[in-house]
Amino acid sequence: MTTNPFHRFATTNADNSYSQIVEELSLYFQIRDDYVNLANDDYMKSKTFCEDITEGKFSHPIIHYVTHAPELERAALLDILKLRTSDIEVLRKAQQMLKSQGSLKVTLETVVGLSKGLLERVGQLEGGEGIAQIVKKLDEKIGFELEDSPPPPP
């Protein structure tokens, strides 16, 4: 991904490196998507329920779970991932496992932290208002605004 277009539109601070912001945006978008895929009912209506589990992906909440859950529970979730199932009851069980271990909460907290950092960083840039508005709109879609504390995962 090129960061050169940012430099083209800058009239001040044109010597700033935008690669860190692009990396942070990428991380924000990915972890936000990981959270939404497993915790957001509206997202699940438009896509497959817990699609990341069906696809066997090791997303942020899954990685948190397998690094923090007791061995038997970790093995159970890994078995579900290996199944690549679309069985709603199995997927709900996996989702509940993620909730009970706090993995969805930790993922949301990570998204909030990334969002705060991004908003602070782009707020210092000329023309950063557009990026800030996109991040704020995405935050609103998952039900939090930075003035508030994050809601508990569903």
N, C-alpha and C positions, 0 to 999 in steps of 0.2 A: 504494500500500500504506500502510495506516495503522499508526502506531506507538503510538497511544493505548492499546491493551490492555496494553502493558507498564507504562504509568503507572498504570493502574487497580489492578494487583496489587502495586505497590511500596509498602512501608511506610517505607522509607528511600530516600534518593537519588531521590525522586519528581520532582525538578526536572531530572534528567539528560535529555539528548536521546538518544533511542534510534535516531534515524534513521541515524546512522553505522553502528551495529551491523547494522541491517536491510540497509543497502547492502552492507556487508561480507559478510553472510550470503548475499545474492543473488549477489554476485560469486563467493564460495566455491562455492556450489551450481552455478553455471553453468560455471565452469572445471573443477570436479571432473567434471561431466557430460561436458564436452568430452573430458577425459582418458579417462574410463571408456569412452566411446563408441568410442574408437579404440585402446585399449590393453588393456582388460579382457576376458578370454575368457569369464568368467561372464556379463557383461553382454551380450556378443555372442550368447550362446546364447539369451537371452530376447528379444532384439531383432534387427534386421537387422544383419549384419556391416558395420561401418564406416558406419553409417547416415548420419552427418553428411557423408561424402564422397558417398554416393549422392544425398543431397539437395542437394549443392553448397554446403554451409554453410561460411562463413568462421569457423571456431571458433578457439580460442586456439592449438592446435598448427598449424593451417593458416596462420594469420596469422604465427606465428613463422617457419614454413618459408618463406613467400613473401617475408619481409623479410630472411632470412639466407642462403638458398640461392643458388648461382650462377644466372645468368640462364637457362641451358638447362634446368636441373633445375626451376627455378621455373615455367617455361613448361610443362614436362611435367606437373607437378602441377595447374596451372590447367586444362590440357586435360582431365585426368581429371575434375576438378570439373565442367567444362562438360558432360561426357558424362552425368552423373547415372546412372552405370551401377550395376548390381547384380552384375556379373561378378566373381566371387570372386577370380580371378587378378589382375584390374586393381586391385581394392581392396587385395589383399595387397601389390601393388607400391607403391601409394600409402602404405600403412602402413609398409612398409620404408623408403620415402623419408623419412618423418617420423622414423623411428627413427635413420636414418643421419645426419641433420642435427642430431639432438639435440633436436628439437622436442617429442617426448613427454617426454623427461627434463626439459626446461625447464618444461613444463606441470605435471608432477608437483611440481617444486620450487616452482612458484607456488602450487599447492594446499597444500603443506606450510607455506609461509610464511603464507598466508591463514589456515590452520587454527591455527597458533601464535598469530597476532594475535587471532583470534576467541576462542580459549580464554583468553588473557590478559585480554582486555577483558570477556568475560562472567563471568570469575572474580571480577571486582571488583563485580559486580552482585548484589544480593539476588535470589534466585530464578534466577540464571543457570546453576545446576547442570543444569537440564533441557536447556538449549540446548547446554551443554558435552557432555553425554552423547550428544546427537544427533550432534554434530560428531565426537566420538570414535568412535562406532559407524560413521559413514560413512567415516572414515579407515581403520578396521579392514577394512572391506569392500574397499578397494582395496589392502590389504596393507601398511599402515605404521602404526606408532604413533610418536608424537613423541619418545619416548625413543630410538628407533632412527633411523638415517639412512634416507631413502627407498630402497626397493628399485629396482634398475634396471628400466626399462620392459621388458615382455616382448618 
